[in-house]
Amino acid sequence: MASTRSPLPQLNEPSTPWHHLSTPHSRRRPRRLICPIAATTSGRELAKEAVIGPVKLPIRKIPGGGGIPLIGPLRDRLDYFYNQGPDDFFRSRIRKYHSTVYWANLPPGPLVARDSRVILLLDGKSFPVLFDVTKVEKKDLFTGTFMPPAELTGRYRTIPYLDPSELSHAKLKKLMFFLLKSRRDHVIPEFRSTYGKLFDALELGISSRGTADFGAANEHAAFDFLSRALYGVSPRETELGLDGPRLVRRWVLSLLGPILTLGLPRLLEYVTIHTLQLPPFFIREDYTRLYNFFYSALGHVLDEADRIGLSREEACHNLLFVTCFNAFGGIKIFFSNLLKWIGR
């Protein structure tokens, strides 16, 4: 610890008042004593404060586990969805294992996923491991520990289910960047046009009725914006009409059902969507309508797919997925949240 030394002299109470320090024959102002203050630190003590490098801790075996087969995954699924909720599910096990890296079961579990055991990385230092393709395989996984039936994506394994080591992964990414590059000049103009109309309609509704439904209007605006900005087509002027957002909602529900809570009675929800995958034939007609719309709108993008060695059908199913699930879902959720925080 650094020490300081101060040569400040001991000041005693003066016997003569300050106003008597000047002589009777002088009109100068009284002079005051100024005491210099200095501090020093020894070099030896500075050496003690040298920065200590990172401590090398012993390698630990990853704690946790899946519990008793079948019973452990079912119990953890109940905790995740109902007894604790996702946040407390993760926190309670961090406290239990004294580690932010541990084994656990994640939904959906038995009858939907082959293996529900995962290694959770819940801190900023370990999380980048997920981007190391030499340590992590991302094949046939979606969100969680399962892959929805390929019938929901035209019997193709779309890009979320592909590991980066697979040949189609690089080709599909190349095609998507081609699309973004070719339509980059249309994004901002179409956004301003589409959302300008959205806010005009909301203002009209508020002024005439006192309320306006932002949720439905935001969904239609998001689907119109993406269709016009990326593909140059207005869905309202095609056979799809105004049905796009409704069809996308039902399709996404069939994809994510095993990891959602819908507010149904707990037992009913647990033994249906959390235990069994919804049969794809329920949404086959809806998906076909979406596919036909995208296939007719893609045009030159499908020509580029041919050129780089992808089938037109595979390219269309993948572009439908990233447009309706990633882009549409992202805008629908995050744009409404953005407006909520602006309003606050």
C-alpha positions as CSV (number, residue, x, y, z in Angstrom):
1,M,0.0,0.0,0.0
2,A,1.4,3.4,-1.0
3,S,2.3,5.7,1.9
4,T,2.5,9.5,1.9
5,R,4.7,11.9,3.8
6,S,3.7,15.4,4.5
7,P,6.2,18.1,5.7
8,L,3.4,20.3,7.0
9,P,4.7,22.1,10.1
10,Q,2.8,22.2,13.3
11,L,1.0,25.5,13.5
12,N,0.6,27.0,16.9
13,E,-2.0,29.7,17.8
14,P,-0.2,33.0,17.3
15,S,0.2,35.2,20.4
16,T,-0.4,38.3,18.3
17,P,-3.6,38.8,16.4
18,W,-3.3,38.8,12.6
19,H,-4.3,42.5,12.3
20,H,-1.2,43.5,14.5
21,L,1.3,41.8,12.1
22,S,1.6,45.1,10.1
23,T,3.7,47.9,11.6
24,P,2.1,51.1,12.6
25,H,4.0,53.0,9.9
26,S,2.9,50.6,7.1
27,R,-0.5,50.3,5.4
28,R,0.3,47.0,3.6
29,R,-2.1,44.1,3.9
30,P,-1.3,41.5,6.5
31,R,0.9,38.7,5.2
32,R,-0.2,35.1,5.8
33,L,2.0,32.0,6.2
34,I,1.7,29.6,3.2
35,C,2.9,26.0,4.0
36,P,3.8,23.8,1.0
37,I,2.4,20.3,1.0
38,A,4.2,17.4,-0.8
39,A,3.6,13.6,-1.1
40,T,6.0,10.9,-2.2
41,T,5.6,7.2,-2.9
42,S,8.5,4.9,-2.8
43,G,9.5,2.8,-5.8
44,R,9.4,-0.4,-3.7
45,E,5.7,0.3,-2.9
46,L,4.9,0.9,-6.5
47,A,6.3,-2.4,-7.5
48,K,3.9,-4.1,-5.1
49,E,1.0,-2.5,-7.0
50,A,2.0,-4.1,-10.3
51,V,-1.0,-5.5,-12.3
52,I,-1.5,-9.1,-11.7
53,G,-2.2,-11.2,-14.8
54,P,-5.2,-13.6,-15.2
55,V,-5.3,-16.4,-12.7
56,K,-5.1,-19.9,-14.2
57,L,-7.8,-21.9,-12.5
58,P,-7.9,-25.7,-12.6
59,I,-10.0,-27.3,-15.3
60,R,-13.3,-28.5,-13.9
61,K,-15.6,-31.2,-15.2
62,I,-18.8,-29.5,-16.5
63,P,-21.4,-29.9,-13.7
64,G,-25.0,-30.9,-14.0
65,G,-26.7,-33.6,-16.0
66,G,-29.9,-34.9,-17.5
67,G,-31.2,-36.8,-14.4
68,I,-33.0,-40.1,-14.6
69,P,-33.8,-41.0,-18.2
70,L,-37.3,-39.8,-19.2
71,I,-38.1,-38.6,-15.7
72,G,-35.4,-35.9,-15.7
73,P,-36.4,-34.3,-19.0
74,L,-40.1,-34.4,-18.1
75,R,-39.4,-32.7,-14.8
76,D,-37.1,-30.1,-16.3
77,R,-39.8,-29.3,-19.0
78,L,-42.3,-28.7,-16.2
79,D,-39.9,-26.4,-14.4
80,Y,-39.0,-24.5,-17.6
81,F,-42.6,-23.8,-18.7
82,Y,-44.6,-23.7,-15.5
83,N,-42.9,-24.2,-12.1
84,Q,-40.1,-21.7,-12.6
85,G,-40.1,-20.1,-16.0
86,P,-37.0,-19.7,-18.2
87,D,-35.2,-17.1,-16.2
88,D,-35.5,-18.8,-12.8
89,F,-34.8,-22.2,-14.5
90,F,-31.4,-20.9,-15.5
91,R,-30.6,-18.9,-12.4
92,S,-31.5,-21.7,-10.0
93,R,-29.1,-24.1,-11.7
94,I,-26.4,-21.5,-11.7
95,R,-26.7,-21.3,-7.9
96,K,-27.0,-25.1,-7.6
97,Y,-23.8,-25.9,-9.6
98,H,-21.9,-22.7,-8.8
99,S,-21.2,-22.4,-12.5
100,T,-22.5,-20.5,-15.5
101,V,-21.6,-23.5,-17.7
102,Y,-23.5,-26.7,-16.9
103,W,-25.5,-29.6,-18.3
104,A,-29.3,-29.5,-18.4
105,N,-32.3,-30.6,-20.3
106,L,-34.1,-28.1,-22.5
107,P,-37.5,-28.3,-24.1
108,P,-39.2,-29.8,-25.9
109,G,-37.8,-33.1,-24.6
110,P,-39.3,-36.6,-25.0
111,L,-41.3,-37.6,-28.1
112,V,-40.3,-34.4,-30.0
113,A,-36.5,-34.2,-29.5
114,R,-34.2,-37.2,-29.7
115,D,-31.9,-35.9,-27.0
116,S,-32.8,-33.0,-24.7
117,R,-29.4,-32.7,-23.0
118,V,-27.4,-29.6,-23.7
119,I,-24.4,-27.7,-22.3
120,L,-25.6,-24.2,-21.4
121,L,-23.2,-21.3,-21.8
122,L,-24.6,-18.5,-19.7
123,D,-21.8,-15.9,-19.4
124,G,-20.1,-13.6,-21.9
125,K,-16.8,-15.3,-21.8
126,S,-18.0,-18.8,-22.8
127,F,-20.7,-17.8,-25.2
128,P,-18.4,-17.1,-28.2
129,V,-17.7,-20.9,-28.2
130,L,-21.0,-21.2,-30.0
131,F,-19.4,-19.5,-33.0
132,D,-16.5,-22.0,-33.2
133,V,-17.6,-24.5,-35.9
134,T,-14.8,-26.8,-34.8
135,K,-16.4,-27.3,-31.4
136,V,-20.2,-27.0,-32.1
137,E,-22.2,-28.8,-34.8
138,K,-25.5,-27.1,-35.8
139,K,-26.9,-29.8,-38.0
140,D,-30.6,-30.6,-37.8
141,L,-31.3,-28.2,-34.9
142,F,-33.6,-25.2,-34.9
143,T,-34.4,-23.4,-31.6
144,G,-33.8,-25.7,-28.7
145,T,-33.0,-29.3,-29.2
146,F,-35.3,-30.3,-32.1
147,M,-35.9,-29.9,-35.8
148,P,-39.4,-29.4,-37.1
149,P,-40.6,-31.8,-39.7
150,A,-39.1,-31.1,-43.2
151,E,-42.7,-31.2,-44.6
152,L,-43.1,-27.7,-43.0
153,T,-40.4,-26.4,-45.4
154,G,-41.2,-28.2,-48.6
155,R,-39.3,-31.4,-47.6
156,Y,-36.0,-29.3,-47.7
157,R,-33.7,-28.8,-44.8
158,T,-33.6,-25.0,-44.9
159,I,-30.6,-23.0,-43.8
160,P,-31.3,-22.9,-40.0
161,Y,-31.0,-26.7,-40.0
162,L,-27.7,-26.8,-41.9
163,D,-24.2,-26.9,-40.4
164,P,-21.8,-24.4,-41.9
165,S,-19.7,-27.3,-43.1
166,E,-22.4,-28.4,-45.5
167,L,-22.1,-27.2,-49.1
168,S,-25.6,-25.8,-49.4
169,H,-25.0,-23.5,-46.4
170,A,-22.5,-21.3,-48.2
171,K,-24.5,-21.3,-51.5
172,L,-27.7,-20.2,-49.7
173,K,-25.9,-17.4,-47.8
174,K,-24.4,-16.2,-51.1
175,L,-27.9,-16.1,-52.6
176,M,-29.3,-14.2,-49.7
177,F,-26.6,-11.6,-49.9
178,F,-27.1,-11.3,-53.6
179,L,-30.8,-10.5,-52.9
180,L,-29.9,-7.9,-50.3
181,K,-27.4,-6.3,-52.6
182,S,-29.6,-6.2,-55.6
183,R,-32.5,-4.6,-53.7
184,R,-30.5,-2.3,-51.3
185,D,-31.8,0.9,-53.0
186,H,-35.4,0.0,-52.4
187,V,-35.3,-0.7,-48.7
188,I,-35.5,2.9,-47.3
189,P,-38.0,4.3,-49.8
190,E,-40.4,1.3,-49.3
191,F,-40.0,1.6,-45.6
192,R,-41.0,5.3,-45.6
193,S,-43.9,4.7,-48.0
194,T,-45.3,1.6,-46.2
195,Y,-44.9,2.9,-42.6
196,G,-46.0,6.4,-43.6
197,K,-49.3,4.9,-44.7
198,L,-49.5,2.9,-41.4
199,F,-49.1,5.9,-39.2
200,D,-51.6,7.9,-41.3
201,A,-54.1,5.1,-40.8
202,L,-53.5,5.0,-37.1
203,E,-53.9,8.8,-36.8
204,L,-57.1,8.6,-38.7
205,G,-58.4,5.8,-36.4
206,I,-57.5,7.7,-33.2
207,S,-59.0,10.9,-34.4
208,S,-62.3,9.3,-35.5
209,R,-62.8,6.5,-32.9
210,G,-60.3,7.3,-30.2
211,T,-58.4,4.0,-30.6
212,A,-56.4,2.2,-33.2
213,D,-55.3,-1.5,-33.5
214,F,-51.5,-1.3,-34.0
215,G,-50.9,-5.1,-33.8
216,A,-52.8,-6.1,-37.0
217,A,-51.8,-3.0,-38.9
218,N,-48.2,-3.5,-38.0
219,E,-48.3,-7.1,-39.3
220,H,-49.7,-6.1,-42.6
221,A,-47.2,-3.2,-42.9
222,A,-44.3,-5.5,-42.2
223,F,-45.4,-8.1,-44.8
224,D,-46.1,-5.4,-47.4
225,F,-42.8,-3.7,-46.7
226,L,-40.7,-6.9,-47.1
227,S,-42.5,-8.0,-50.2
228,R,-42.1,-4.6,-51.9
229,A,-38.6,-3.9,-50.7
230,L,-37.1,-7.3,-51.4
231,Y,-39.1,-8.6,-54.3
232,G,-40.8,-5.6,-55.8
233,V,-44.3,-7.0,-55.5
234,S,-47.3,-5.8,-53.5
235,P,-49.0,-8.9,-52.0
236,R,-52.4,-7.0,-52.1
237,E,-52.2,-7.1,-55.9
238,T,-51.8,-10.9,-56.1
239,E,-53.9,-13.9,-55.3
240,L,-52.5,-13.8,-51.7
241,G,-54.3,-10.5,-51.0
242,L,-54.4,-9.6,-47.3
243,D,-53.9,-13.2,-46.1
244,G,-50.1,-13.2,-45.9
245,P,-49.7,-12.3,-42.1
246,R,-52.4,-14.8,-41.1
247,L,-50.8,-17.6,-43.1
248,V,-47.4,-16.8,-41.6
249,R,-48.7,-16.9,-38.1
250,R,-50.2,-20.3,-38.5
251,W,-47.0,-21.6,-40.1
252,V,-44.7,-20.2,-37.4
253,L,-47.0,-21.7,-34.7
254,S,-46.5,-25.1,-36.3
255,L,-42.7,-24.6,-36.2
256,L,-42.4,-23.3,-32.7
257,G,-45.3,-25.0,-31.0
258,P,-43.2,-27.4,-28.9
259,I,-41.4,-24.5,-27.2
260,L,-44.3,-22.1,-26.8
261,T,-46.8,-21.4,-24.0
262,L,-50.2,-20.4,-25.4
263,G,-52.2,-19.8,-22.2
264,L,-54.1,-23.1,-22.6
265,P,-54.9,-25.2,-19.5
266,R,-51.6,-26.5,-18.3
267,L,-52.4,-30.2,-18.7
268,L,-53.9,-29.8,-22.2
269,E,-50.9,-27.7,-23.4
270,Y,-48.4,-30.1,-21.8
271,V,-49.7,-33.3,-23.4
272,T,-50.4,-31.7,-26.8
273,I,-48.0,-29.2,-28.2
274,H,-45.2,-29.9,-25.7
275,T,-45.3,-33.6,-26.1
276,L,-46.3,-34.1,-29.7
277,Q,-45.4,-32.3,-32.9
278,L,-48.4,-30.8,-34.7
279,P,-49.1,-32.8,-37.9
280,P,-47.8,-30.8,-41.0
281,F,-51.0,-31.5,-43.0
282,F,-52.8,-28.9,-40.9
283,I,-51.0,-26.1,-42.6
284,R,-50.1,-27.6,-45.9
285,E,-52.5,-25.5,-47.9
286,D,-51.4,-22.3,-46.1
287,Y,-47.8,-23.0,-46.9
288,T,-48.5,-23.8,-50.5
289,R,-50.2,-20.4,-50.9
290,L,-47.1,-18.7,-49.4
291,Y,-44.8,-20.7,-51.6
292,N,-46.6,-19.9,-54.8
293,F,-46.5,-16.2,-54.0
294,F,-42.8,-16.2,-53.4
295,Y,-42.0,-18.4,-56.4
296,S,-43.8,-16.0,-58.7
297,A,-42.2,-12.9,-57.0
298,L,-38.5,-14.1,-56.9
299,G,-37.8,-13.9,-60.6
300,H,-34.2,-13.0,-61.2
301,V,-33.2,-14.3,-57.7
302,L,-34.1,-17.8,-58.9
303,D,-32.0,-17.3,-62.0
304,E,-29.1,-16.5,-59.7
305,A,-29.8,-19.7,-57.7
306,D,-29.6,-21.7,-61.0
307,R,-26.3,-20.0,-61.7
308,I,-24.6,-20.9,-58.4
309,G,-25.9,-24.5,-58.4
310,L,-29.1,-24.4,-56.3
311,S,-32.4,-25.7,-57.4
312,R,-35.1,-23.1,-57.8
313,E,-37.4,-25.0,-55.4
314,E,-34.7,-25.2,-52.7
315,A,-33.9,-21.5,-53.1
316,C,-37.6,-20.5,-52.9
317,H,-38.3,-22.5,-49.7
318,N,-35.2,-21.0,-48.1
319,L,-36.1,-17.4,-49.0
320,L,-39.6,-17.9,-47.8
321,F,-38.2,-19.1,-44.5
322,V,-35.8,-16.2,-43.9
323,T,-38.4,-13.6,-45.1
324,C,-41.4,-14.9,-43.1
325,F,-39.7,-16.3,-40.0
326,N,-36.6,-14.1,-39.5
327,A,-37.4,-10.8,-41.2
328,F,-41.2,-10.7,-40.7
329,G,-41.0,-12.0,-37.2
330,G,-38.2,-9.6,-36.2
331,I,-40.0,-6.6,-37.5
332,K,-43.3,-7.6,-36.0
333,I,-41.7,-7.9,-32.5
334,F,-38.9,-5.4,-32.4
335,F,-40.6,-2.5,-34.2
336,S,-43.6,-2.6,-31.8
337,N,-41.2,-2.8,-28.8
338,L,-39.3,0.2,-30.2
339,L,-42.5,2.2,-30.4
340,K,-43.5,1.2,-26.9
341,W,-40.2,2.5,-25.5
342,I,-40.4,5.7,-27.5
343,G,-43.9,6.2,-26.1
344,R,-42.6,5.9,-22.6
